[in-house]
């Protein structure tokens, strides 16, 4: 099984924490969609006939483009690839994009899963993040989506904000329970270069975000999500009733995927390729049939490192039988030697043939993974 990710590089707002913003016009959007349609055709043999089980529209604000564009991209994929009848087709959108008419249009294209960028249900936090919606609009958007029959919903939340108290963060999670959502993702606020948040901190108008605050919020996230019935199946992803994100899980399980659009990545098991970042250059190169991506063939060490980095983040963990089957003896001996201290420290738990992070170990996930890398 494989997935297709469509990166729509347009966003209608500039958030405090994000430097992903492109102003655009109808001509630019039309040219971009045409270029993406060409790339979909160019990559028709990339999956070697594997069935597509997920299609994901992400990027800035994919719902910003016309529904007809989304429809044309989906139709193109169905015409060239073997797509499962029950494929998960997700669209990212913001609460202020959601109306009954908009969702009816989206549903007619085949979209069956919505990822709503709520970020917070507190107005003061949304104002700080320079979001276009308020808490009431966030709640209303979820109600509209349910009314229109979208049963598969996920929302994004952000923690680690300077003025987000522990009590307010826990309240966000309780609202998730009240709204009967079966999936959510939660991410720590990060300071990206050349963003408003970066400027505020560097100019001393805002205190740096402390690691202690982020750790406190993460522990509350773990405890509260479990209390309200969610399973933390990946460090940042939580679900009820086994409603995992099939698309994101395909990355963690090392399945093949195609990335369409500027800066999108593709992976076929043996190599990785990534598209040029510039919108204008991407469009120009697709139109003129020039090379628009770079490619890297992965060594055995690199494949192992990627497996460790992604799989360790999940509730399934690193499977020793998989390591024995897919990697050489030297790598396996190295892993066995390195993992021992993390098991002894309690940061990694061994269950049968699987090694997975403990709740404590999740706070050091990247550090533990990098320690297990083979150079």
C-alpha positions, 0 to 999 in steps of 0.5 A: 500500500502507498500514499500520495501527498499533495503540497498546496503552497498557498496560505491566506494568513501569516501566523506568529510562529510560521513563515509559510505564507504566499500571496497569490492570484488566480493566474498563479494558482491555475499555473501551479495546479497545471504543473501539479497535474503534470507531475502526477502523470510524470510519477505514474510508474513510481509506485510500480503498481502498488495500490494507493490507500491514502491521498493527503492535501496539505501545505499552507491552506489547501482549502484556499484553492477552488474546489474544482482544482481539488477535484481535478487533482483527485480525478487525475490520480484516480485515472492513473493510479490504482486507488483503493475503494475505501481510500482515506482522502484528507484535506487540511483546512482552518476553522474560518474556511468551514461553511456548509456550502464549502464542505458539501462541495469538498465532499462531492470531490471524494474528500472523506477526512478533514484535518482542522487547524484549531491550534487552541480553543482560547481566544487569547492564544489564537490572537497571540498566534495571529490566527483568523478564527476564535474559539467559538468558530473552532467549535462551530467548524467541528459541529458543521463538519459532523453535521455534513457527515464527516465522521473522520475528523482530526484537529491540531493543537499547539502547546508551549505558548508563553501565556498558556497555563497548565490549567488552560492547556488541560482545558483544551484537551477536555474540550476535545473530549466534549466535542467527541473528536476521535483523533487529534495531533498536538505539537510544541510551539517552535521558534522558526527563523524570520518569524514574528515570534523569532523577532519578539524573542530576539528583541526581548519583547517576549521571554524565550519559551522554556523547556520546563514549560514544554515538558510540563505541557507534554506530561499534562498531554500524556496524562489527560489524553489517557484519562479521556480515553485516547491512545498516544500511538505516536509522540504527537498523535492521539486517537480513540477507537483505533482511528489512526491516521492511515496517511501519517502512519504510512510514513512511520511504517516506511511505506512508499509515498509520492509527494506532489508540489514544490518542496514535496518529498517522495520515497520508494523504499530505496531512494528519496527525492525532493522537489525544488522549493521555489513556486515559480521555478517548480512551475517553469520546470514542469512546463518546460519538461526540465528536471525539478527534483533531486534524488538520493539513493539510501545506503543500508545505514541510512535506511536503518537510521530512518527506520529507527528515527520514525518507528521509535516515535510510535507505540509499535516501536522498533521490531527486532525481527524486522532489524534481523531480516532487513539489516546486516549483522554489524548493524544488529550487533550495534543496535543490541549494544546501544539499546541496552543502556536505554532499557536499563534507564527506563527510557525504553521498554522492551515488550517481546520483540519490540523496543518502544519509548516509555512516557519518560523516554518520549521527552528525549525521543530524538536524542535516543534515536540519534544515539542508536544511529549507525554512521 
